[in-house]
């Protein structure tokens, strides 16, 4: 039975029946209950496409992403996306990822919003000053930021506690007597990189130490740049006794540089990497700052986005998950030479 047959059965217009089935407030409670009861009795099943059109929704959510070559081989990224996809599939919705060049990213957001091609967006790799989030907020388009940014207006976001993760790593290294500690970091326009560097500098200051500028290397976000950054640190005199890498993509390169240089990691130089590198560094048990449950994190972002679309205020949709320090074999007491 289709909508027209159900309307004839009830002696109502198709418009009234459709509005009752879709929960429009102008339909009174008695009429809605009568329609719902009749629909159940006759086994009426709404057409999903027609329902989406009636509600002005696509049942599609999206990510506009300036993909790096390393992203497609990044298990953490893929786990988050898998969590999003699974959560949407469970409610008969879909996820699309639109890969774009960095120059086309902002125009792509404008095109998506103008055309209402998706019901909501997840914004990844948030920047300290993020024009994408400012634009979406002004346009009142539903989105969840995967990471935070500096914005006065309320917006929905999901993040891990960057300050706490670096603080845990620093407490571990400082407690083992390390004072010459280096930081290999991502580009500082990325909000997570700025927060992690600020936490590193604060931890050094709290310990009565100043960060040696030679030991602070930014703009690393892949294996090659991580490898080169570690080579730069090894060339310092004196070189650091411990290194923190603020992202796992660079961390893989940093570990490889130490191995290629014949460094006994954990004895000659201690190393802590933010993010799981087990899948790409088999045989090396790296001490990591882990972001637990990436699959659940992806699902949670989807849940937040659907709540936002259904009317939950953005100011009520903030999630800050805690990282954990996973001990490996790459950290040990300071050993002066």
BALOBA-1460 file (C-alpha; in Angstrom, 3 decimals):
// residues 337
<rec num="1" residu="x" x="0.000" y="0.000" z="0.000"/>
<rec num="2" residu="x" x="1.316" y="3.430" z="-0.951"/>
<rec num="3" residu="x" x="0.607" y="6.853" z="0.533"/>
<rec num="4" residu="x" x="-2.319" y="7.548" z="-1.802"/>
<rec num="5" residu="x" x="-4.026" y="4.280" z="-0.887"/>
<rec num="6" residu="x" x="-3.521" y="4.963" z="2.839"/>
<rec num="7" residu="x" x="-4.995" y="8.462" z="2.438"/>
<rec num="8" residu="x" x="-8.035" y="7.064" z="0.599"/>
<rec num="9" residu="x" x="-8.456" y="4.394" z="3.267"/>
<rec num="10" residu="x" x="-8.555" y="7.099" z="5.951"/>
<rec num="11" residu="x" x="-10.579" y="9.602" z="3.922"/>
<rec num="12" residu="x" x="-7.830" y="12.222" z="4.337"/>
<rec num="13" residu="x" x="-5.659" y="14.175" z="1.961"/>
<rec num="14" residu="x" x="-2.198" y="12.837" z="1.102"/>
<rec num="15" residu="x" x="-0.688" y="16.010" z="2.551"/>
<rec num="16" residu="x" x="-2.335" y="15.475" z="5.946"/>
<rec num="17" residu="x" x="-1.316" y="11.820" z="6.085"/>
<rec num="18" residu="x" x="2.249" y="12.604" z="5.039"/>
<rec num="19" residu="x" x="2.574" y="15.326" z="7.650"/>
<rec num="20" residu="x" x="1.156" y="13.047" z="10.341"/>
<rec num="21" residu="x" x="3.611" y="10.270" z="9.479"/>
<rec num="22" residu="x" x="6.534" y="12.695" z="9.484"/>
<rec num="23" residu="x" x="5.680" y="14.270" z="12.836"/>
<rec num="24" residu="x" x="4.773" y="17.778" z="11.711"/>
<rec num="25" residu="x" x="3.566" y="19.793" z="14.740"/>
<rec num="26" residu="x" x="0.585" y="21.346" z="12.928"/>
<rec num="27" residu="x" x="-1.118" y="17.932" z="12.807"/>
<rec num="28" residu="x" x="-3.104" y="17.398" z="16.011"/>
<rec num="29" residu="x" x="-2.364" y="14.465" z="18.272"/>
<rec num="30" residu="x" x="-5.637" y="12.616" z="17.607"/>
<rec num="31" residu="x" x="-5.159" y="12.728" z="13.835"/>
<rec num="32" residu="x" x="-1.555" y="11.622" z="14.103"/>
<rec num="33" residu="x" x="-2.474" y="8.678" z="16.317"/>
<rec num="34" residu="x" x="-5.244" y="7.637" z="13.909"/>
<rec num="35" residu="x" x="-2.883" y="7.763" z="10.932"/>
<rec num="36" residu="x" x="-0.128" y="5.863" z="12.718"/>
<rec num="37" residu="x" x="-2.563" y="3.173" z="13.863"/>
<rec num="38" residu="x" x="-3.993" y="2.703" z="10.371"/>
<rec num="39" residu="x" x="-0.517" y="2.594" z="8.812"/>
<rec num="40" residu="x" x="0.462" y="-0.179" z="11.199"/>
<rec num="41" residu="x" x="-2.752" y="-2.142" z="10.610"/>
<rec num="42" residu="x" x="-2.420" y="-2.142" z="6.819"/>
<rec num="43" residu="x" x="1.375" y="-2.641" z="6.814"/>
<rec num="44" residu="x" x="2.198" y="0.686" z="5.194"/>
<rec num="45" residu="x" x="5.937" y="1.230" z="4.641"/>
<rec num="46" residu="x" x="7.059" y="4.764" z="3.690"/>
<rec num="47" residu="x" x="9.253" y="5.289" z="0.662"/>
<rec num="48" residu="x" x="12.677" y="6.271" z="2.097"/>
<rec num="49" residu="x" x="13.453" y="8.645" z="-0.772"/>
<rec num="50" residu="x" x="10.070" y="10.337" z="-0.576"/>
<rec num="51" residu="x" x="10.447" y="10.640" z="3.196"/>
<rec num="52" residu="x" x="13.873" y="12.236" z="2.787"/>
<rec num="53" residu="x" x="12.469" y="14.738" z="0.311"/>
<rec num="54" residu="x" x="9.577" y="15.539" z="2.612"/>
<rec num="55" residu="x" x="11.950" y="16.226" z="5.489"/>
<rec num="56" residu="x" x="14.431" y="18.069" z="3.300"/>
<rec num="57" residu="x" x="17.176" y="15.562" z="4.112"/>
<rec num="58" residu="x" x="19.561" y="13.476" z="2.041"/>
<rec num="59" residu="x" x="20.416" y="10.826" z="4.678"/>
<rec num="60" residu="x" x="24.027" y="11.423" z="3.682"/>
<rec num="61" residu="x" x="26.793" y="12.878" z="5.867"/>
<rec num="62" residu="x" x="30.152" y="13.965" z="4.579"/>
<rec num="63" residu="x" x="33.798" y="14.743" z="5.136"/>
<rec num="64" residu="x" x="35.628" y="17.170" z="2.871"/>
<rec num="65" residu="x" x="39.235" y="16.120" z="3.235"/>
<rec num="66" residu="x" x="42.514" y="17.313" z="1.689"/>
<rec num="67" residu="x" x="43.906" y="13.783" z="1.696"/>
<rec num="68" residu="x" x="47.636" y="13.254" z="2.087"/>
<rec num="69" residu="x" x="49.209" y="10.223" z="0.463"/>
<rec num="70" residu="x" x="49.894" y="8.823" z="3.925"/>
<rec num="71" residu="x" x="46.229" y="9.031" z="5.003"/>
<rec num="72" residu="x" x="45.172" y="6.042" z="2.910"/>
<rec num="73" residu="x" x="47.683" y="3.866" z="4.748"/>
<rec num="74" residu="x" x="46.975" y="5.358" z="8.172"/>
<rec num="75" residu="x" x="45.178" y="2.789" z="10.352"/>
<rec num="76" residu="x" x="44.043" y="5.440" z="12.873"/>
<rec num="77" residu="x" x="42.342" y="7.518" z="10.170"/>
<rec num="78" residu="x" x="40.773" y="4.423" z="8.623"/>
<rec num="79" residu="x" x="39.499" y="3.198" z="12.018"/>
<rec num="80" residu="x" x="37.746" y="6.511" z="12.699"/>
<rec num="81" residu="x" x="36.148" y="6.509" z="9.244"/>
<rec num="82" residu="x" x="35.093" y="2.871" z="9.679"/>
<rec num="83" residu="x" x="33.384" y="3.797" z="12.950"/>
<rec num="84" residu="x" x="31.507" y="6.604" z="11.231"/>
<rec num="85" residu="x" x="30.428" y="4.374" z="8.339"/>
<rec num="86" residu="x" x="29.237" y="1.563" z="10.601"/>
<rec num="87" residu="x" x="27.202" y="3.926" z="12.778"/>
<rec num="88" residu="x" x="25.503" y="5.432" z="9.727"/>
<rec num="89" residu="x" x="24.852" y="2.083" z="8.063"/>
<rec num="90" residu="x" x="23.063" y="0.972" z="11.230"/>
<rec num="91" residu="x" x="20.454" y="3.703" z="10.678"/>
<rec num="92" residu="x" x="20.311" y="3.403" z="6.864"/>
<rec num="93" residu="x" x="22.402" y="6.491" z="6.193"/>
<rec num="94" residu="x" x="25.594" y="6.968" z="4.208"/>
<rec num="95" residu="x" x="28.984" y="8.630" z="4.513"/>
<rec num="96" residu="x" x="30.848" y="10.251" z="1.656"/>
<rec num="97" residu="x" x="34.447" y="11.457" z="1.698"/>
<rec num="98" residu="x" x="35.248" y="14.203" z="-0.799"/>
<rec num="99" residu="x" x="39.021" y="14.392" z="-1.347"/>
<rec num="100" residu="x" x="40.091" y="17.872" z="-2.443"/>
<rec num="101" residu="x" x="43.257" y="19.862" z="-2.918"/>
<rec num="102" residu="x" x="44.050" y="22.370" z="-0.154"/>
<rec num="103" residu="x" x="43.252" y="25.261" z="-2.509"/>
<rec num="104" residu="x" x="39.801" y="23.849" z="-3.315"/>
<rec num="105" residu="x" x="38.817" y="23.031" z="0.251"/>
<rec num="106" residu="x" x="37.019" y="26.250" z="1.209"/>
<rec num="107" residu="x" x="35.142" y="26.542" z="-2.133"/>
<rec num="108" residu="x" x="34.055" y="22.917" z="-1.692"/>
<rec num="109" residu="x" x="32.489" y="23.742" z="1.672"/>
<rec num="110" residu="x" x="30.622" y="26.643" z="0.102"/>
<rec num="111" residu="x" x="29.364" y="24.428" z="-2.729"/>
<rec num="112" residu="x" x="28.192" y="21.689" z="-0.364"/>
<rec num="113" residu="x" x="26.323" y="24.164" z="1.846"/>
<rec num="114" residu="x" x="24.669" y="26.001" z="-1.057"/>
<rec num="115" residu="x" x="23.478" y="22.771" z="-2.628"/>
<rec num="116" residu="x" x="22.527" y="21.091" z="0.699"/>
<rec num="117" residu="x" x="24.124" y="17.951" z="-0.713"/>
<rec num="118" residu="x" x="24.589" y="16.396" z="2.719"/>
<rec num="119" residu="x" x="22.753" y="16.678" z="6.019"/>
<rec num="120" residu="x" x="25.901" y="17.457" z="7.994"/>
<rec num="121" residu="x" x="29.687" y="17.451" z="7.925"/>
<rec num="122" residu="x" x="32.589" y="16.301" z="10.068"/>
<rec num="123" residu="x" x="35.461" y="18.793" z="9.899"/>
<rec num="124" residu="x" x="38.841" y="17.164" z="10.457"/>
<rec num="125" residu="x" x="42.349" y="18.482" z="11.150"/>
<rec num="126" residu="x" x="41.021" y="21.642" z="12.723"/>
<rec num="127" residu="x" x="43.175" y="24.759" z="12.590"/>
<rec num="128" residu="x" x="43.868" y="27.285" z="15.348"/>
<rec num="129" residu="x" x="42.004" y="29.867" z="13.244"/>
<rec num="130" residu="x" x="39.704" y="27.798" z="11.062"/>
<rec num="131" residu="x" x="37.803" y="29.526" z="8.247"/>
<rec num="132" residu="x" x="35.845" y="26.340" z="7.510"/>
<rec num="133" residu="x" x="34.333" y="26.256" z="10.990"/>
<rec num="134" residu="x" x="33.687" y="29.999" z="10.991"/>
<rec num="135" residu="x" x="31.890" y="29.655" z="7.642"/>
<rec num="136" residu="x" x="29.757" y="26.681" z="8.687"/>
<rec num="137" residu="x" x="28.836" y="28.358" z="11.978"/>
<rec num="138" residu="x" x="27.746" y="31.540" z="10.209"/>
<rec num="139" residu="x" x="25.768" y="29.514" z="7.643"/>
<rec num="140" residu="x" x="24.123" y="27.532" z="10.485"/>
<rec num="141" residu="x" x="25.002" y="24.313" z="8.694"/>
<rec num="142" residu="x" x="25.228" y="21.198" z="10.912"/>
<rec num="143" residu="x" x="28.802" y="20.062" z="11.584"/>
<rec num="144" residu="x" x="30.944" y="18.415" z="14.229"/>
<rec num="145" residu="x" x="34.584" y="19.464" z="14.479"/>
<rec num="146" residu="x" x="37.038" y="16.603" z="14.954"/>
<rec num="147" residu="x" x="39.267" y="18.752" z="17.130"/>
<rec num="148" residu="x" x="38.876" y="22.213" z="18.584"/>
<rec num="149" residu="x" x="39.593" y="25.702" z="17.279"/>
<rec num="150" residu="x" x="39.566" y="29.302" z="18.491"/>
<rec num="151" residu="x" x="36.021" y="30.498" z="17.795"/>
<rec num="152" residu="x" x="33.761" y="32.636" z="19.952"/>
<rec num="153" residu="x" x="30.524" y="31.139" z="18.623"/>
<rec num="154" residu="x" x="29.395" y="27.784" z="20.088"/>
<rec num="155" residu="x" x="30.073" y="24.758" z="17.908"/>
<rec num="156" residu="x" x="29.960" y="20.989" z="18.345"/>
<rec num="157" residu="x" x="33.337" y="19.281" z="18.753"/>
<rec num="158" residu="x" x="34.967" y="15.982" z="19.625"/>
<rec num="159" residu="x" x="38.604" y="15.825" z="20.712"/>
<rec num="160" residu="x" x="41.206" y="14.051" z="22.799"/>
<rec num="161" residu="x" x="42.908" y="15.959" z="25.613"/>
<rec num="162" residu="x" x="46.099" y="17.114" z="23.908"/>
<rec num="163" residu="x" x="47.473" y="18.929" z="26.936"/>
<rec num="164" residu="x" x="46.982" y="15.934" z="29.224"/>
<rec num="165" residu="x" x="48.619" y="13.497" z="26.803"/>
<rec num="166" residu="x" x="51.817" y="15.512" z="26.456"/>
<rec num="167" residu="x" x="51.861" y="16.187" z="30.184"/>
<rec num="168" residu="x" x="51.823" y="12.432" z="30.864"/>
<rec num="169" residu="x" x="54.717" y="11.898" z="28.476"/>
<rec num="170" residu="x" x="56.739" y="14.697" z="30.035"/>
<rec num="171" residu="x" x="56.115" y="13.500" z="33.581"/>
<rec num="172" residu="x" x="57.406" y="10.087" z="32.550"/>
<rec num="173" residu="x" x="60.584" y="11.456" z="30.966"/>
<rec num="174" residu="x" x="61.300" y="14.064" z="33.639"/>
<rec num="175" residu="x" x="60.809" y="11.433" z="36.309"/>
<rec num="176" residu="x" x="63.574" y="9.384" z="34.686"/>
<rec num="177" residu="x" x="65.995" y="12.310" z="34.900"/>
<rec num="178" residu="x" x="65.740" y="13.630" z="31.337"/>
<rec num="179" residu="x" x="66.294" y="17.352" z="30.921"/>
<rec num="180" residu="x" x="67.403" y="17.674" z="27.301"/>
<rec num="181" residu="x" x="64.036" y="16.776" z="25.782"/>
<rec num="182" residu="x" x="63.095" y="17.500" z="22.163"/>
<rec num="183" residu="x" x="59.720" y="17.833" z="20.455"/>
<rec num="184" residu="x" x="59.041" y="16.857" z="16.859"/>
<rec num="185" residu="x" x="55.688" y="18.407" z="15.969"/>
<rec num="186" residu="x" x="53.117" y="18.865" z="13.251"/>
<rec num="187" residu="x" x="52.543" y="22.288" z="11.602"/>
<rec num="188" residu="x" x="51.526" y="24.768" z="14.265"/>
<rec num="189" residu="x" x="48.502" y="26.044" z="12.357"/>
<rec num="190" residu="x" x="46.909" y="22.714" z="13.299"/>
<rec num="191" residu="x" x="45.159" y="23.139" z="16.635"/>
<rec num="192" residu="x" x="46.305" y="19.823" z="18.103"/>
<rec num="193" residu="x" x="49.937" y="20.683" z="17.300"/>
<rec num="194" residu="x" x="49.673" y="24.078" z="18.981"/>
<rec num="195" residu="x" x="48.048" y="22.592" z="22.098"/>
<rec num="196" residu="x" x="50.617" y="19.810" z="22.336"/>
<rec num="197" residu="x" x="53.560" y="22.193" z="21.926"/>
<rec num="198" residu="x" x="52.139" y="24.588" z="24.518"/>
<rec num="199" residu="x" x="51.791" y="21.659" z="26.926"/>
<rec num="200" residu="x" x="55.379" y="20.574" z="26.237"/>
<rec num="201" residu="x" x="56.763" y="24.058" z="26.906"/>
<rec num="202" residu="x" x="54.622" y="24.399" z="30.055"/>
<rec num="203" residu="x" x="55.878" y="21.059" z="31.400"/>
<rec num="204" residu="x" x="59.490" y="22.090" z="30.818"/>
<rec num="205" residu="x" x="58.890" y="25.419" z="32.544"/>
<rec num="206" residu="x" x="57.185" y="23.751" z="35.515"/>
<rec num="207" residu="x" x="60.298" y="21.592" z="35.901"/>
<rec num="208" residu="x" x="62.514" y="24.696" z="35.931"/>
<rec num="209" residu="x" x="63.844" y="23.980" z="32.439"/>
<rec num="210" residu="x" x="63.822" y="26.003" z="29.249"/>
<rec num="211" residu="x" x="63.170" y="24.367" z="25.881"/>
<rec num="212" residu="x" x="66.244" y="24.528" z="23.644"/>
<rec num="213" residu="x" x="65.078" y="26.092" z="20.333"/>
<rec num="214" residu="x" x="67.213" y="23.567" z="18.437"/>
<rec num="215" residu="x" x="65.136" y="20.795" z="19.981"/>
<rec num="216" residu="x" x="61.779" y="22.198" z="18.788"/>
<rec num="217" residu="x" x="61.077" y="21.086" z="15.224"/>
<rec num="218" residu="x" x="57.706" y="21.802" z="13.601"/>
<rec num="219" residu="x" x="56.056" y="21.103" z="10.229"/>
<rec num="220" residu="x" x="56.408" y="17.326" z="10.324"/>
<rec num="221" residu="x" x="53.372" y="15.273" z="9.352"/>
<rec num="222" residu="x" x="54.677" y="12.266" z="7.448"/>
<rec num="223" residu="x" x="57.439" y="9.670" z="7.572"/>
<rec num="224" residu="x" x="59.951" y="11.619" z="5.519"/>
<rec num="225" residu="x" x="59.697" y="14.828" z="7.538"/>
<rec num="226" residu="x" x="59.817" y="12.813" z="10.780"/>
<rec num="227" residu="x" x="62.950" y="11.034" z="9.571"/>
<rec num="228" residu="x" x="64.623" y="14.322" z="8.625"/>
<rec num="229" residu="x" x="63.650" y="15.953" z="11.931"/>
<rec num="230" residu="x" x="65.253" y="13.128" z="13.902"/>
<rec num="231" residu="x" x="68.408" y="13.372" z="11.794"/>
<rec num="232" residu="x" x="68.522" y="17.081" z="12.626"/>
<rec num="233" residu="x" x="68.276" y="16.314" z="16.350"/>
<rec num="234" residu="x" x="71.013" y="13.671" z="16.146"/>
<rec num="235" residu="x" x="73.307" y="16.297" z="14.608"/>
<rec num="236" residu="x" x="72.922" y="18.608" z="17.629"/>
<rec num="237" residu="x" x="75.729" y="18.883" z="20.170"/>
<rec num="238" residu="x" x="74.793" y="17.946" z="22.767"/>
<rec num="239" residu="x" x="71.962" y="15.958" z="21.338"/>
<rec num="240" residu="x" x="68.742" y="15.407" z="23.313"/>
<rec num="241" residu="x" x="68.448" y="12.427" z="25.619"/>
<rec num="242" residu="x" x="64.721" y="12.080" z="24.935"/>
<rec num="243" residu="x" x="62.323" y="12.954" z="22.120"/>
<rec num="244" residu="x" x="58.541" y="13.339" z="22.014"/>
<rec num="245" residu="x" x="56.853" y="13.110" z="18.591"/>
<rec num="246" residu="x" x="53.378" y="14.655" z="18.547"/>
<rec num="247" residu="x" x="51.925" y="12.546" z="15.700"/>
<rec num="248" residu="x" x="52.299" y="8.923" z="14.705"/>
<rec num="249" residu="x" x="52.872" y="9.649" z="11.010"/>
<rec num="250" residu="x" x="56.108" y="11.485" z="11.809"/>
<rec num="251" residu="x" x="56.803" y="9.025" z="14.611"/>
<rec num="252" residu="x" x="57.340" y="6.184" z="12.150"/>
<rec num="253" residu="x" x="60.011" y="8.196" z="10.340"/>
<rec num="254" residu="x" x="61.627" y="9.256" z="13.613"/>
<rec num="255" residu="x" x="61.972" y="5.660" z="14.779"/>
<rec num="256" residu="x" x="63.415" y="4.606" z="11.446"/>
<rec num="257" residu="x" x="66.023" y="7.390" z="11.628"/>
<rec num="258" residu="x" x="67.128" y="6.201" z="15.067"/>
<rec num="259" residu="x" x="67.362" y="2.588" z="13.921"/>
<rec num="260" residu="x" x="69.314" y="3.557" z="10.809"/>
<rec num="261" residu="x" x="71.741" y="5.561" z="12.980"/>
<rec num="262" residu="x" x="72.354" y="2.528" z="15.181"/>
<rec num="263" residu="x" x="70.805" y="4.174" z="18.250"/>
<rec num="264" residu="x" x="69.762" y="1.851" z="21.053"/>
<rec num="265" residu="x" x="66.282" y="3.341" z="21.613"/>
<rec num="266" residu="x" x="65.339" y="3.513" z="25.265"/>
<rec num="267" residu="x" x="68.961" y="3.478" z="26.402"/>
<rec num="268" residu="x" x="70.869" y="6.039" z="24.351"/>
<rec num="269" residu="x" x="67.795" y="8.102" z="23.481"/>
<rec num="270" residu="x" x="64.282" y="7.698" z="24.878"/>
<rec num="271" residu="x" x="61.292" y="8.158" z="22.600"/>
<rec num="272" residu="x" x="57.537" y="8.644" z="23.065"/>
<rec num="273" residu="x" x="55.187" y="8.938" z="20.067"/>
<rec num="274" residu="x" x="51.620" y="10.253" z="20.063"/>
<rec num="275" residu="x" x="49.472" y="7.605" z="18.392"/>
<rec num="276" residu="x" x="49.663" y="3.901" z="17.693"/>
<rec num="277" residu="x" x="52.526" y="2.870" z="15.403"/>
<rec num="278" residu="x" x="52.348" y="-0.900" z="15.983"/>
<rec num="279" residu="x" x="50.909" y="-1.615" z="12.522"/>
<rec num="280" residu="x" x="53.762" y="0.155" z="10.739"/>
<rec num="281" residu="x" x="56.720" y="-0.650" z="13.011"/>
<rec num="282" residu="x" x="56.504" y="-4.379" z="13.562"/>
<rec num="283" residu="x" x="59.077" y="-5.575" z="16.069"/>
<rec num="284" residu="x" x="59.558" y="-2.184" z="17.726"/>
<rec num="285" residu="x" x="57.610" y="-1.771" z="20.961"/>
<rec num="286" residu="x" x="57.278" y="2.024" z="21.016"/>
<rec num="287" residu="x" x="56.054" y="3.868" z="24.107"/>
<rec num="288" residu="x" x="52.989" y="5.784" z="22.910"/>
<rec num="289" residu="x" x="50.374" y="8.297" z="23.930"/>
<rec num="290" residu="x" x="47.383" y="6.342" z="22.729"/>
<rec num="291" residu="x" x="43.976" y="7.645" z="21.639"/>
<rec num="292" residu="x" x="41.732" y="4.770" z="22.722"/>
<rec num="293" residu="x" x="38.836" y="3.403" z="20.682"/>
<rec num="294" residu="x" x="39.160" y="5.263" z="17.345"/>
<rec num="295" residu="x" x="36.285" y="3.179" z="15.934"/>
<rec num="296" residu="x" x="34.033" y="4.249" z="18.828"/>
<rec num="297" residu="x" x="35.246" y="7.828" z="18.409"/>
<rec num="298" residu="x" x="34.060" y="7.826" z="14.793"/>
<rec num="299" residu="x" x="30.689" y="6.413" z="15.832"/>
<rec num="300" residu="x" x="30.376" y="9.003" z="18.589"/>
<rec num="301" residu="x" x="30.989" y="11.876" z="16.160"/>
<rec num="302" residu="x" x="28.210" y="10.542" z="13.938"/>
<rec num="303" residu="x" x="25.869" y="10.305" z="16.933"/>
<rec num="304" residu="x" x="26.666" y="13.909" z="17.854"/>
<rec num="305" residu="x" x="26.081" y="15.038" z="14.273"/>
<rec num="306" residu="x" x="22.697" y="13.326" z="14.073"/>
<rec num="307" residu="x" x="21.716" y="14.922" z="17.404"/>
<rec num="308" residu="x" x="22.702" y="18.295" z="15.994"/>
<rec num="309" residu="x" x="20.590" y="17.742" z="12.869"/>
<rec num="310" residu="x" x="17.655" y="16.772" z="15.092"/>
<rec num="311" residu="x" x="17.872" y="20.043" z="17.008"/>
<rec num="312" residu="x" x="20.256" y="19.562" z="19.940"/>
<rec num="313" residu="x" x="22.106" y="22.879" z="20.547"/>
<rec num="314" residu="x" x="25.768" y="22.855" z="19.505"/>
<rec num="315" residu="x" x="26.713" y="24.194" z="22.935"/>
<rec num="316" residu="x" x="25.608" y="20.860" z="24.442"/>
<rec num="317" residu="x" x="27.709" y="18.722" z="22.105"/>
<rec num="318" residu="x" x="31.278" y="18.733" z="23.422"/>
<rec num="319" residu="x" x="33.294" y="15.556" z="24.059"/>
<rec num="320" residu="x" x="36.847" y="15.451" z="25.427"/>
<rec num="321" residu="x" x="38.253" y="11.932" z="25.665"/>
<rec num="322" residu="x" x="41.380" y="11.142" z="27.624"/>
<rec num="323" residu="x" x="44.521" y="9.637" z="26.055"/>
<rec num="324" residu="x" x="46.568" y="7.018" z="27.892"/>
<rec num="325" residu="x" x="50.292" y="6.360" z="28.114"/>
<rec num="326" residu="x" x="51.152" y="2.858" z="26.900"/>
<rec num="327" residu="x" x="54.549" y="1.709" z="28.116"/>
<rec num="328" residu="x" x="56.944" y="0.207" z="25.604"/>
<rec num="329" residu="x" x="60.661" y="-0.436" z="25.411"/>
<rec num="330" residu="x" x="61.680" y="2.957" z="24.010"/>
<rec num="331" residu="x" x="61.863" y="4.837" z="27.321"/>
<rec num="332" residu="x" x="64.523" y="4.469" z="30.012"/>
<rec num="333" residu="x" x="66.535" y="6.442" z="32.570"/>
<rec num="334" residu="x" x="68.778" y="9.210" z="31.308"/>
<rec num="335" residu="x" x="72.269" y="7.996" z="30.491"/>
<rec num="336" residu="x" x="74.840" y="10.728" z="30.141"/>
<rec num="337" residu="x" x="77.810" y="10.130" z="27.860"/>
